[in-house]
């Protein structure tokens, strides 16, 4: 059995690629293509971009993990990476939804609200995370007290 360890960046990349491959087979081909009749090229492009986004954010998220030198990890960095990743996925989804039916006025309104809402929510979450990290950065950590 293949064991992936969370302390190696290459294993994080391999896990991401395996996960997106499984999602393409199950969610992409079985559900989206066979059931919903979405073209395979559109599914592959969407999932490929999502996978590339995750691979781009993985080193940032990997650097936030707990290590022997920093036992508590870097939670603010991890939260920022997750907000950026999920916001990117949401923006891509709503963009594809908008491009899927460009003549439908209701879809255009919905996606416009969703795109702006995603950007506003992501900016607010990043601002809250940044202000919390600034507020707690002056306090000594448990590792520094020892």
Buried (B, 14 or more C-beta within 10 A) or exposed (E): EEEEEEEEEEBBBEBBEEEBEEEBEEBBBEEBBEEEEBEEEBBBEBBEBBBEBBBEBBEBBBBBBBEEEEEEEBBBBBBBBBBBBBBBBBBBBBBBBBEEEEEEEEBBEBBEEBBEEBEEBBEEBBEEBEEEBEEEEEEEEEEEEE
